């Protein structure tokens, strides 16, 4: 039996606000799409068919926007709720070198974790200092295109700077003349999220080469990014490869494109069990760019060579900083 450890009543207001901020984010991440669809159905069933028809027309006309740079809102990205979200963990963005605002970059974010809190906090809000650290640069966080098919929810996603992870979307961002654009891809995706648990250093990367090919075709420099603490936010039900749980999860991932890990951490008013992440600091380290020369028709050997260079740079970035963030000397990244 789990012994429940309740939170004290005299919690400071700022910490309560932080918890509320993360609670709404977790809810939106898990149920936002479904709730937005239900709202649309309620609008139809209550006879407001004109409103539903107008939105359906808007959806049709606006369908390609998530693949054409999206529609960000500085107002949404500056919501105070994101400041409280940052402070809950807290989240830190750490620069190791400058980026040239006249170039375009493709950042590979690792690890996925369960809910990608570090990627969202750093690149979809204005409270970890991205603009100050990288003046002249605009970040675009890429995610599965399926989420942009849900009414209303798609608008919320795009307002924070989230766009589709399709080839068309990446090419659009990275081909913009004048530079100053940064595409951020969580390379490991849903497969890597199934390995997300405290202490895990497993990265799904060996067979992820599509982003390298796009970087070559667009001439976008590659930048490895490692987020220390990302895997420490949640525990996850044991799901070793070959187990029934893992088989079901993998089947869901291959069918739907995503698979939600069976995770747990703490609750809102108690620290023993729930779906709220632990208050663990996240340190997102942005590495040095790998120079990429534009090649519209790269060969397999060229893709493999650049991919190997990228993995080497990622491993080096991890090794340089791991001791500072509590990783033992004998622990190393495991590429699968």
C-alpha positions in Angstrom: 0.0 0.0 0.0 1.3 3.5 -0.9 1.6 5.8 2.0 0.2 9.2 1.1 2.4 12.2 2.0 0.2 15.3 1.9 1.5 18.7 1.1 1.5 21.1 4.0 -1.3 23.8 4.2 1.1 26.7 4.5 2.5 26.4 1.0 3.6 29.9 -0.3 1.3 31.4 -2.9 4.0 31.4 -5.6 4.5 27.7 -5.3 0.7 27.1 -5.6 0.7 29.3 -8.7 3.6 27.2 -10.1 1.6 24.0 -9.5 -1.5 25.4 -11.1 0.5 26.4 -14.2 2.0 23.0 -14.6 -1.4 21.3 -13.9 -3.0 23.2 -16.8 -0.1 22.3 -19.1 -0.3 18.6 -18.2 -4.1 18.7 -18.7 -3.7 20.4 -22.1 -1.0 17.9 -23.2 -3.0 14.9 -22.2 -6.6 16.0 -22.9 -6.5 19.3 -24.8 -7.1 17.8 -28.2 -10.0 15.6 -27.0 -11.6 18.4 -25.1 -11.4 20.8 -28.1 -13.1 18.2 -30.3 -15.8 17.7 -27.7 -16.4 21.5 -27.6 -16.8 21.5 -31.4 -19.3 18.6 -31.2 -21.3 20.5 -28.5 -21.4 23.5 -30.7 -22.9 21.4 -33.5 -25.4 19.5 -31.3 -26.6 22.8 -29.7 -27.7 24.1 -33.1 -24.9 26.6 -33.6 -24.3 25.1 -37.0 -23.4 28.5 -38.5 -20.5 28.8 -36.1 -19.5 25.2 -36.7 -19.7 25.7 -40.5 -17.6 28.9 -40.4 -14.9 27.2 -38.4 -14.9 24.2 -40.7 -14.4 26.5 -43.6 -11.6 28.3 -41.7 -10.0 24.9 -41.0 -10.1 24.0 -44.7 -8.6 27.3 -45.8 -6.0 27.3 -43.0 -5.1 23.6 -43.2 -1.5 24.1 -44.5 -0.6 26.8 -42.0 1.1 24.4 -39.5 3.4 23.3 -42.4 4.1 26.9 -43.4 5.6 28.4 -40.3 2.5 28.4 -38.2 1.0 31.4 -36.6 2.8 32.4 -33.3 1.5 34.9 -30.8 4.0 36.9 -28.7 1.1 37.7 -26.4 0.5 34.0 -25.7 4.3 33.2 -25.4 4.5 36.0 -22.8 1.6 34.8 -20.6 2.6 35.0 -17.0 1.5 31.4 -16.5 4.6 30.3 -18.4 6.8 32.1 -15.9 5.3 30.0 -13.1 5.6 27.0 -15.3 9.4 27.6 -15.7 9.8 28.2 -12.0 8.1 25.0 -10.9 11.0 22.8 -12.0 12.8 25.2 -12.7 13.9 25.2 -16.3 17.3 26.7 -17.5 18.5 27.3 -21.0 22.3 27.3 -21.3 24.3 28.5 -24.3 27.7 27.2 -25.2 28.3 29.4 -28.2 26.7 32.1 -30.4 24.5 31.3 -33.4 24.7 33.4 -36.6 21.3 35.1 -37.2 22.1 35.0 -40.9 22.0 31.2 -40.9 19.2 28.7 -40.4 19.7 25.9 -37.8 18.2 22.5 -37.1 18.4 21.6 -33.4 18.1 18.0 -32.3 16.6 17.9 -28.8 17.4 14.9 -26.5 16.0 13.2 -24.6 12.2 13.1 -25.3 11.3 12.4 -21.7 7.6 11.8 -21.0 6.0 15.2 -21.8 9.0 17.1 -23.3 8.7 19.8 -20.6 12.2 21.3 -21.4 11.5 21.7 -25.1 8.2 23.4 -24.4 9.5 25.7 -21.7 12.6 26.8 -23.6 11.2 27.2 -27.1 7.5 27.8 -26.8 7.6 30.5 -24.1 9.7 33.7 -23.6 10.8 33.0 -20.0 14.0 31.1 -20.3 15.8 33.7 -22.3 16.0 32.3 -25.8 15.8 35.7 -27.5 18.4 37.3 -25.2 20.8 34.4 -25.7 20.2 34.1 -29.4 19.3 37.6 -30.7 17.7 37.5 -34.2 16.7 33.9 -34.0 13.2 32.5 -34.1 12.5 29.0 -32.7 10.0 26.6 -34.1 9.2 23.4 -32.1 8.0 20.6 -34.5 5.5 18.0 -33.4 3.2 15.4 -34.9 0.9 16.8 -37.6 -2.1 14.9 -36.2 -2.6 17.4 -33.4 -3.3 20.2 -36.0 -6.4 18.4 -37.1 -8.2 19.1 -33.8 -10.4 22.3 -33.9 -9.3 25.1 -31.6 -6.5 23.1 -30.1 -4.5 23.6 -33.3 -4.7 27.4 -32.8 -3.5 27.1 -29.2 -0.5 25.0 -30.4 0.5 27.4 -33.2 0.2 30.4 -31.0 3.1 29.2 -28.9 5.3 28.5 -31.9 4.6 24.8 -32.4 4.4 23.6 -36.0 4.2 20.3 -37.9 7.2 18.0 -38.0 6.5 17.0 -41.7 9.2 17.3 -44.3 7.3 20.1 -45.9 7.2 22.1 -42.6 10.9 21.6 -41.8 11.8 22.5 -45.4 9.7 25.7 -45.2 11.3 26.9 -42.0 14.9 26.0 -43.0 14.7 27.4 -46.5 13.7 30.9 -45.5 16.1 33.4 -47.0 17.9 35.8 -44.6 18.4 33.1 -41.9 17.4 33.5 -38.3 15.2 30.4 -38.1 15.7 27.5 -35.8 13.8 24.2 -36.2 13.7 22.1 -33.0 13.0 18.4 -33.4 12.8 15.9 -30.6 14.7 13.3 -32.4 13.8 10.2 -30.3 10.0 10.8 -30.6 7.4 8.5 -29.2 9.8 5.5 -29.2 12.2 7.2 -26.9 9.4 8.3 -24.5 8.9 4.6 -23.6 12.4 4.6 -22.1 11.9 7.8 -20.1 12.5 7.2 -16.4 14.9 8.5 -13.8 18.5 7.6 -14.7 17.8 6.5 -18.2 20.4 7.5 -20.8 18.9 5.5 -23.7 18.4 7.6 -26.9 16.5 6.5 -30.0 19.0 7.9 -32.5 20.9 5.3 -34.6 18.2 5.0 -37.3 16.9 8.5 -37.1 18.5 10.1 -40.2 15.7 12.0 -41.9 16.5 15.2 -40.1 20.1 15.0 -41.3 19.0 14.6 -44.9 16.7 17.7 -44.6 19.5 19.7 -43.0 21.8 18.8 -46.0 19.1 19.7 -48.6 18.5 23.0 -46.9 22.0 23.8 -45.9 20.9 24.2 -42.3 23.6 23.8 -39.6 22.9 21.0 -37.1 23.0 21.8 -33.4 22.9 19.0 -30.7 20.9 19.8 -27.6 20.8 17.8 -24.4 18.4 18.4 -21.6 19.7 17.2 -18.2 16.8 16.3 -15.9 14.2 15.7 -18.6 14.0 12.0 -17.7 13.8 12.6 -14.0 10.3 14.2 -14.0 8.3 11.0 -13.9 8.5 7.4 -13.0 7.2 4.9 -15.6 5.6 1.4 -15.3 8.2 -1.2 -16.2 7.9 -2.0 -19.9 11.0 -4.0 -21.0 11.2 -4.9 -24.7 9.2 -8.0 -25.3 6.8 -7.5 -22.4 3.0 -7.3 -23.0 2.9 -3.7 -22.0 5.7 -2.7 -24.4 4.2 -4.8 -27.2 0.9 -2.9 -26.9 2.7 0.5 -26.7 4.7 -0.3 -29.8 1.6 -1.4 -31.6 -0.1 1.9 -30.7 2.9 3.9 -31.8 3.1 2.2 -35.2 -0.6 2.6 -35.8 -1.2 6.1 -34.5 2.2 7.6 -34.6 2.4 8.2 -30.8 2.2 6.1 -27.6 1.7 7.6 -24.2 4.0 6.1 -21.5 2.3 4.7 -18.4 3.8 7.3 -16.1 3.2 8.6 -12.6 4.9 11.0 -10.3 3.2 13.2 -7.7 -0.2 14.8 -7.2 -1.5 18.3 -6.7 -2.1 18.2 -3.0 0.2 15.2 -2.1 3.6 14.0 -3.1 3.0 10.2 -3.4 1.1 9.5 -6.6 -0.3 11.4 -9.5 0.4 12.8 -13.0 2.1 16.0 -11.9 5.9 16.0 -12.6 8.4 16.0 -9.8 10.0 19.3 -9.0 13.3 18.5 -10.6 15.5 21.1 -12.3 16.0 20.9 -16.1 19.2 22.2 -17.6 19.0 22.4 -21.4 22.4 22.7 -23.0 22.7 24.0 -26.5 25.8 22.7 -28.2 28.0 24.1 -30.9 26.7 24.0 -34.5 27.9 21.5 -37.0 28.6 23.3 -40.3 26.4 21.8 -43.1 27.0 22.7 -46.8 23.8 22.7 -48.9 23.4 19.5 -51.0 20.0 19.0 -52.7 20.8 15.4 -53.5 22.9 13.9 -50.7 24.0 10.3 -51.1 23.5 7.7 -48.4 27.1 7.8 -47.5 27.0 11.6 -47.0 23.9 11.3 -44.8 25.6 8.5 -42.8 28.8 10.5 -42.4 27.0 13.6 -41.2 24.7 11.6 -38.9 27.8 10.0 -37.3 29.3 13.4 -36.9 26.1 14.6 -35.2 26.0 11.6 -32.8 29.6 12.2 -31.9 29.0 15.9 -31.2 26.0 15.0 -29.0 28.0 12.4 -27.0 30.8 15.0 -26.6 28.3 17.6 -25.4 26.9 15.1 -22.8 30.3 14.1 -21.6 31.5 17.7 -21.2 28.6 18.6 -18.9 27.5 15.4 -17.2 29.5 15.8 -14.0 28.0 19.2 -13.4 24.5 17.7 -13.4 25.0 14.7 -11.3 25.8 12.0 -13.9 28.6 9.6 -12.8 31.8 9.2 -14.7 31.1 5.7 -15.8 27.7 6.6 -17.2 27.4 7.3 -21.0 24.7 7.8 -23.6 23.3 4.6 -25.1 22.3 5.0 -28.7 19.7 2.5 -30.0 
